[in-house]
Amino acid sequence: MPHAGYTKEEVAQRGEEIYEREIRAKVESEHRGKFLVVDILTGAYEIAEDDLTASDRALAKNPVAILYGVRIGYPTAYRLGGRFLVSRP
């Protein structure tokens, strides 16, 4: 589903680029395992124990935000069985 002119692939690409370039080094050691959402338009982000809380906080600040989410320190936000493998920088 497109978001304000962005495809889901574009949202993911922009979000990942912002996270890697501007945010990851600042948050990974202290917030590993928490959820982070970043507004791909502004670069503003929120961190919380769950993705819904982080999203709600971000949308309270900017109701038209286009959000991309990650689980800090993990290659994916969710799992279906198995276990998480921690990514190493």
Secondary structure, 3 states (H helix, E strand, C coil): CCECCECHHHHHHHHHHHHHHHHHHHHHHHHCCCEEEEECCCCCEEEECCHHHHHHHHHHHCCCCCEEEEECCCCCCCCCCCCCCCCCC
